[in-house]
């Protein structure tokens, strides 16, 4: 019988089962009491609340007579097994011989433990005991769930405290790669930590209802020039789009081993999982944002030159600083010119679209024939020209404003934001700006452009402007 069919049977249980309240069995605390539409210490809107109420509404768990759920109370080994057995409607009528010295076959609760041992879902200790009233750890909980449901491992998640030599490594990897269990923000799993009532409920609910699984993300591996997304989980199917290195995609495990379903902007399809690496969302302000940073000039096109200062080199250096700062804030950043080479204006303007970028920032240094101008300014294109691509003049203006407000904090003169028909702006497909950071040939500005600290601070200010723009 398939698991979901067994679950449907379990949902039909009344609150009274064999004379023991569902509260006692499924909440795992053996405390009788009336049903509660809400708990005074847990609601549906907080983390884990929806899962708890999902189980409650199906008579799988209940609360205490005082109207509480006590989500942070620990779950014992006995309570966890009984809850699982009741939910899956295990037949314990023929269970009468116990393999454990401390679990006699004298109650239904104990018979669930004995049945779990017969199924190979649990095991005892070397002294022949099960220790049913000991608290269940996260590692033990993972082992119990995986032994019952046998999920396929799709990829490995690098928990720093669960090495491949850990006894529950395979169980934890199988469950975590299917979104049943999750780790912590510091990349730990904490397998020795006690399992709480709320966490146990969350894990069980995810096995019953996939919509409770948290979103899972991976990134295209660094060094991958391009990756085709397929309409079906095989290389013979048609391509639905292309991904580039470090693209952050939401994934769903596929029934085809070695493949996952991905969603990225407007692209949906399948890729081989070995082209991806696991990524845990960190809650950073620019997470899921894609930004193109364009270092002006390059190669045979040096840009402005003043003494030892060469514009193309300063542009590239500043672009790398900006990339670093944006990535610290969670963005995925692509450089249209990652090295000293010539890139056409067309290639720069067309670079954003295939990468599904959110914004485009071009970095330049200014100069004049008179050598007497100075200051920092940001350009945008405020019109939609016939046969030109960029449909975002107002957004481009907002982006220019957000950057220029932050660049005003530099020691250079604030020249404000200005409109211009620069090719990389009007031919782009996303909100776009061009920053003229300072005048290369200005006696005042030039002393800053040779200073890495100034360029780095400029990048910090621009990245702060990007955050404010998206806010």
Residue, then its C-alpha position, 0 to 999 in steps of 0.5 A: x500500500x502506498x504511503x499516501x493511501x495509508x495516511x488517508x486511512x489514518x486521517x479517518x481515526x476518531x479522537x478516541x482510539x482504543x480508549x486513549x485520547x488522540x491528545x495523549x498519543x499524538x501530542x506525545x504527552x498523555x494529557x487529556x483535554x478538550x479540543x482547541x481551535x487555537x492554542x494560546x502559545x501557538x498560532x497558524x501564522x508563526x513558524x511551524x504553526x500551519x503544520x501543527x494545525x494541519x496535523x491537529x485538524x486531522x486528529x493526529x495531534x492535539x493540545x493540553x487541557x489548558x489550551x496550550x500546545x507547548x511547542x518547545x517541549x521535548x519529544x521522547x523516543x516512545x512518543x515519536x514512535x507511537x505518533x508515527x505508528x498511529x498516523x500510519x495505522x500499523x497493525x499491532x494486534x499480533x505484536x506480543x514478544x518484545x526485543x527490549x528488556x524495558x518495553x514489555x508488550x503490556x500496552x498499545x504504546x509499547x506494542x507500537x515500539x515493538x512493531x517499529x523494531x520488527x519493521x527495522x525502523x528503530x533499534x535499541x542499545x547494546x544492553x538490550x534496552x530501548x529507553x523509551x522515555x529518553x528524549x529523541x535527538x534530531x539524528x534519531x528522528x531523521x533515522x526513524x523517518x527515513x527508514x519508514x519512507x525511504x526517500x531518494x538522496x538527490x544531492x549532498x548538503x554540506x552540514x559542517x557537523x554531519x560528516x559522511x562517517x556519522x551514523x545518521x549521515x545517509x538518513x539526514x542527507x536523504x531527508x534534507x535533499x527532499x526538504x523534509x528536514x532542514x539545518x541552521x543558518x550556520x550550516x549545522x544540523x545539530x544531530x544531537x539536539x533534542x527534537x521538540x514537539x513543534x519540530x517533530x510536527x513540522x517534519x511529519x507534516x512535510x511527509x504528508x503534505x509536500x506544500x509544507x516543504x520549505x523552498x530549496x535553492x541551488x546555484x549553478x556551479x562556478x565555472x559553468x559558462x552556460x547550462x541548458x534547462x531542459x523541458x524534460x529530465x533528459x538531455x534529448x529534450x528541448x531547451x527551455x532556457x539557459x542559465x549562467x554560472x552562480x545563477x540562484x535557482x529554486x529547485x524541486x527534486x525530480x523522480x528521475x535520479x540525477x535531475x532536479x526541476x528548476x525555476x529561475x525568473x521566467x525559465x522552468x525546466x530540468x537540469x542535471x543536479x551535478x551542475x548545481x551546488x547547494x545554497x542556503x538563503x541567508x536573508x541578505x537584502x539583495x538575495x535573489x537579485x541579479x546585477x550586471x556590472x559593466x567596466x567601461x572600455x578595455x583592451x585596445x580601448x583604453x578610455x581616458x589617460x592622464x599620466x599613470x592613470x588609465x581609465x580602463x584599468x580603474x573601471x575594472x578595479x572598481x567593478x570588482x570592488x562593486x561586485x564584491x560588495x554586492x555579493x556580500x549583500x546576497x546578489x548574483x553579479x555578472x561582469x560584462x568585462x571581467x578582464x582587460x579585453x575589448x567588448x563591443x557596445x552591442x555585447x555590453x547592452x545585450x549582456x543583461x537579457x540572457x542572464x535575466x538581470x534586474x539592473x545594469x551599472x556601467x562604471x566609467x571615469x570622466x575627462x575634459x579637454x580643459x582639464x578643469x572639471x571635477x566631480x561625480x555624476x550618474x547618467x540614465x536614459x529617460x526615453x523609450x526610443x523607436x527600435x531601442x530595447x530599454x523600456x524602463x526610463x523611470x526605473x533607470x532614473x530611480x536607480x540613478x537617484x539611489x546611487x547618486x545619493x550615496x555617491x554624494x558621501x564621497x569627497x568629490x563634488x556632487x554633480x547630480x544625476x543627468x539624462x544621456x542617450x548612451x548606447x549601453x543605456x538606451x539599448x539595454x533591456x533592464x533599468x540601467x545607469x552609467x556612473x562617471x565616478x570622477x574626472x581622471x584629468x582633474x588635479x583634485x579628483x585624480x589623487x583619489x583615483x589612484x587610491x584603492x581605499x577611495x575606489x573601495x568606498x565608492x563601491x560600498x556606497x554604490x552597493x548601499x544605493x542598490x539596496x535602497x533602490x530595491x527597497 
